[in-house]
Amino acid sequence: MSLLRSLENYCATCSINITRLWRSRIWEFASSIKVERLPSNIGYLKFNGFQDPEICGPTVAAAMNFLAHVDALIIDLRDNGGGDPKMVAYISSHLFAEPTHLNDLYNRKEDKTTEFWSLRDVPGARLADKPVFALTSKRAFSGAEKFAYNLKNLERATIIGETTVGGAHPVSGHRIDDHFIIDAPFARAINPISKTNWEGTGVAPDIKVPASEALDAAKRWRRNKSKRRDDENPNKRFEPLLAYWRLAFSVAFLRALAGFFFAASRFGRLRALAASFTRAFRPDRFSDFLNHFRDGV
């Protein structure tokens, strides 16, 4: 009986500890995430780690829904230390319209390769048609590097900032004596496009600037790109004015239409009145016109 009670107490303690762990991870992720709309309708998303999507997925979905109608997206990875590869795929899924092969992970001990694809269905809004800029630094590591490396090779994002740390091989700890533990790689990432990874080299940016200037560089690059596109299509600058005149014309038309039906209801025999009007130009029929007009009023 005491053994059973001890087992029950142990299970209850485990449940409490797991709940606390989940809450702490949710709080850690939620407190590190920052989402806002910048001027020129540019979305900004910053988070410092990739937590389990089973726990923190709803937070990502809420952030993506907030950014659903931006014209471009900046993802800030400068302080991101990595995390769960499933969250890397989960966040990436919001940037692709169709399932896309992102990355592979080869486990040497198991001699097994696990493929990571973007998901077909995600609860948050997709920004598949929006330009993406990823900010990197010398501190960005592991999962943050994988995220940037995948998007760069898929030509889905412009990488701005500094070359990252260069950690692509997951490691596990092995005790070698009472005082030391050695971390040894047990797997390696393989990109389906480059057939290699960023181990030891890091992810090189497309636009190299100091990390502290990366955000301003991304905003400036976006504005310049929009300006070049407007210059290539000069008619686009008149689209707001055209839209205004279309709206004004629509309102005027609706008012005229409403006035027409009001006049029809007010005068009743509008067709007869119009016919009498045409006949009124004949002197011998002018009295008929006056009678119809008087009767209609």
C-alpha positions in Angstrom: 0.0 0.0 0.0 2.8 2.4 0.9 4.6 1.5 -2.4 1.4 2.3 -4.4 1.0 5.6 -2.5 4.6 6.5 -3.2 4.1 5.8 -6.9 1.0 7.9 -7.0 2.9 10.8 -5.2 5.8 10.4 -7.7 3.4 10.6 -10.7 1.7 13.6 -9.2 5.0 15.3 -8.6 6.1 14.5 -12.2 2.8 16.0 -13.5 3.4 19.2 -11.5 7.0 19.4 -12.7 5.9 18.9 -16.4 3.2 21.6 -16.0 5.7 24.0 -14.5 8.2 23.2 -17.3 5.5 23.9 -20.0 4.6 27.1 -18.3 8.2 28.2 -18.0 8.8 27.5 -21.6 5.7 29.3 -22.7 6.7 32.3 -20.5 10.3 32.2 -21.8 9.2 32.2 -25.4 6.4 34.7 -25.0 8.6 37.1 -23.1 11.3 37.0 -25.8 9.0 37.5 -28.7 8.4 41.0 -30.1 6.0 41.7 -32.9 5.0 45.1 -34.4 4.2 47.0 -37.5 6.9 49.5 -38.6 6.4 52.5 -40.8 5.8 51.7 -44.5 3.7 48.7 -43.3 6.7 46.6 -42.6 6.2 43.7 -40.2 8.8 43.0 -37.5 9.2 39.7 -35.6 11.9 39.0 -33.1 12.3 35.9 -30.9 15.3 34.6 -29.0 14.8 30.8 -29.3 12.9 28.0 -31.1 10.7 26.3 -28.5 8.5 23.2 -28.9 5.6 24.1 -31.3 3.3 21.9 -29.3 3.8 24.3 -26.4 4.5 27.7 -28.1 2.8 27.2 -31.5 -0.3 29.3 -30.6 2.0 32.2 -29.8 3.5 32.1 -33.2 0.1 31.8 -34.8 -1.1 34.9 -33.0 2.0 36.8 -34.1 1.5 35.8 -37.8 -2.2 36.8 -37.6 -1.1 40.2 -36.3 1.3 40.5 -39.3 -1.2 39.2 -41.9 -1.5 42.4 -43.9 2.0 43.8 -43.9 3.8 44.5 -47.2 7.2 43.0 -46.0 8.5 41.0 -43.0 11.7 41.4 -41.0 12.6 38.4 -38.8 15.2 39.4 -36.2 17.5 36.4 -35.3 20.4 38.5 -33.9 19.9 37.2 -30.3 18.5 33.8 -31.2 20.4 30.8 -29.8 18.5 28.1 -31.6 16.3 25.3 -30.2 13.8 22.8 -31.5 14.1 22.0 -35.3 10.3 21.3 -35.4 9.7 25.0 -34.5 12.1 26.0 -37.2 9.9 24.1 -39.7 6.7 25.4 -38.0 7.6 29.1 -38.4 9.0 28.5 -41.9 5.7 27.0 -42.9 4.1 30.5 -42.6 6.4 31.7 -45.4 5.5 29.1 -48.0 2.3 28.5 -49.9 3.0 24.8 -50.5 4.9 22.1 -48.6 8.6 22.8 -49.2 11.7 20.7 -48.4 13.6 22.7 -45.8 16.4 20.6 -44.4 17.5 17.1 -43.4 19.2 15.8 -40.3 21.4 12.7 -40.5 21.8 10.7 -37.3 25.1 8.8 -37.4 24.4 6.3 -34.6 21.0 5.3 -36.0 22.1 5.7 -39.6 18.9 7.5 -40.3 18.0 10.7 -42.1 15.0 12.8 -41.0 13.5 15.2 -43.5 12.0 18.5 -42.4 9.3 20.1 -44.6 7.1 23.1 -44.2 3.6 22.2 -43.1 0.6 22.0 -45.4 -1.7 23.5 -42.8 -0.9 26.1 -40.1 -3.2 27.9 -37.8 -1.7 31.4 -38.4 -1.8 33.6 -41.4 0.6 32.8 -44.3 2.9 35.5 -45.7 4.0 33.4 -48.7 3.9 36.4 -51.1 5.6 38.9 -48.9 9.4 39.7 -49.1 11.3 38.5 -46.1 14.4 39.9 -44.5 16.3 37.9 -41.8 18.7 39.7 -39.5 21.8 37.8 -38.2 24.7 38.4 -35.9 27.8 36.7 -34.6 25.6 35.5 -31.7 23.0 33.7 -33.9 23.5 30.0 -33.4 22.2 26.5 -34.2 18.5 26.6 -35.0 18.7 30.3 -35.9 21.4 29.5 -38.4 19.3 26.6 -39.8 16.4 29.0 -40.3 18.5 31.6 -42.1 20.4 29.0 -44.1 17.2 27.3 -45.3 15.6 30.6 -46.4 18.7 31.7 -48.1 19.2 28.6 -50.2 15.5 28.6 -51.1 15.8 32.3 -52.1 12.9 33.0 -49.8 14.7 35.7 -47.7 17.4 38.3 -47.9 19.9 37.8 -45.1 21.2 41.1 -43.5 23.8 41.5 -40.8 26.9 39.4 -39.8 28.1 35.9 -40.4 26.7 33.6 -37.8 28.6 31.3 -35.3 28.7 28.1 -37.4 27.1 25.3 -35.4 25.2 22.8 -37.6 26.0 19.5 -35.8 24.0 18.5 -32.8 26.1 17.3 -29.9 25.6 15.1 -26.8 27.6 15.1 -23.6 30.0 12.2 -22.6 31.7 12.0 -19.3 35.4 11.3 -19.6 36.2 11.4 -15.8 34.9 12.8 -12.6 35.6 16.4 -13.6 35.2 16.6 -17.4 32.5 16.1 -20.0 33.1 16.2 -23.7 30.4 17.2 -26.2 30.6 15.2 -29.4 28.5 15.5 -32.5 26.0 12.7 -33.2 24.3 14.1 -36.2 24.7 16.7 -39.0 22.4 18.9 -41.0 22.2 18.5 -44.7 20.6 21.1 -46.9 18.7 19.5 -49.9 20.0 22.3 -52.2 23.6 22.9 -51.2 24.1 19.2 -50.0 26.1 20.6 -47.1 25.6 22.9 -44.1 27.1 25.9 -42.2 29.3 24.0 -39.7 32.4 26.0 -39.0 31.7 28.6 -41.6 28.4 30.1 -40.4 25.7 31.6 -42.6 27.1 34.5 -44.6 24.7 37.4 -45.1 23.6 38.7 -48.5 24.1 42.2 -47.2 26.9 42.5 -44.8 26.6 45.2 -42.1 27.3 45.4 -38.4 24.5 43.6 -36.4 23.6 46.9 -34.7 22.8 48.4 -38.1 21.0 45.4 -39.6 17.4 46.6 -38.8 18.0 50.1 -40.3 19.7 48.4 -43.4 16.7 46.1 -43.9 14.2 49.0 -43.7 16.3 51.1 -46.1 16.7 48.2 -48.5 13.0 47.6 -48.5 12.2 51.3 -49.2 14.8 51.4 -52.0 13.4 48.3 -53.6 9.8 49.7 -53.4 11.1 52.9 -55.0 12.8 51.1 -57.8 9.6 49.1 -58.5 7.6 52.3 -58.6 10.1 53.8 -61.0 9.8 50.8 -63.3 6.0 51.2 -63.2 5.3 55.0 -63.1 1.6 54.5 -63.4 1.6 52.9 -60.0 2.2 56.2 -58.2 -1.2 57.4 -59.6 -3.1 54.3 -58.3 -4.2 56.0 -55.1 -5.5 59.0 -57.0 -7.3 56.7 -59.5 -8.8 54.7 -56.6 -10.1 57.9 -55.1 -11.7 59.0 -58.4 -13.2 55.6 -58.8 -14.7 55.8 -55.4 -15.9 59.4 -56.0 -17.5 58.4 -59.3 -19.2 55.4 -57.6 -20.6 57.6 -54.9 -21.9 60.1 -57.4 -23.4 57.4 -59.5 -25.2 55.9 -56.5 -26.5 59.3 -55.5 -27.8 59.9 -59.1 -29.4 56.5 -59.1 -31.0 57.1 -55.8 -32.3 60.5 -57.1 -33.7 58.8 -60.1 -35.7 56.3 -58.1 -36.8 59.1 -55.8 -38.0 61.1 -58.8 -39.8 58.0 -60.2 -41.6 57.5 -56.9 -42.4 61.2 -56.6 -43.8 61.8 -60.1 -45.2 58.3 -60.6 -46.0 58.3 -64.3 -42.4 59.2 -65.4 -42.7 57.6 -68.8 -45.9 59.4 -69.6 -44.4 62.6 -68.4 -41.3 62.1 -70.6 -43.6 61.4 -73.6 -45.6 64.5 -72.9 -42.4 66.5 -72.7 -41.5 65.5 -76.2 -44.9 66.3 -77.5 -44.8 69.7 -75.7 -42.7 71.1 -78.5 -45.8 70.9 -80.7 -47.9 73.9 -79.9 -51.2 72.1 -80.2 -50.0 69.5 -77.6 -48.5 71.9 -75.0 -51.6 71.9 -72.9 -51.5 68.1 -72.6 -47.9 68.4 -71.2 -49.0 70.9 -68.6 -51.9 68.6 -67.6 -49.6 65.6 -67.2 -47.1 67.6 -65.2 -49.8 69.0 -62.9 -51.3 65.5 -62.4 -47.8 64.0 -61.7 -47.0 66.6 -59.1 
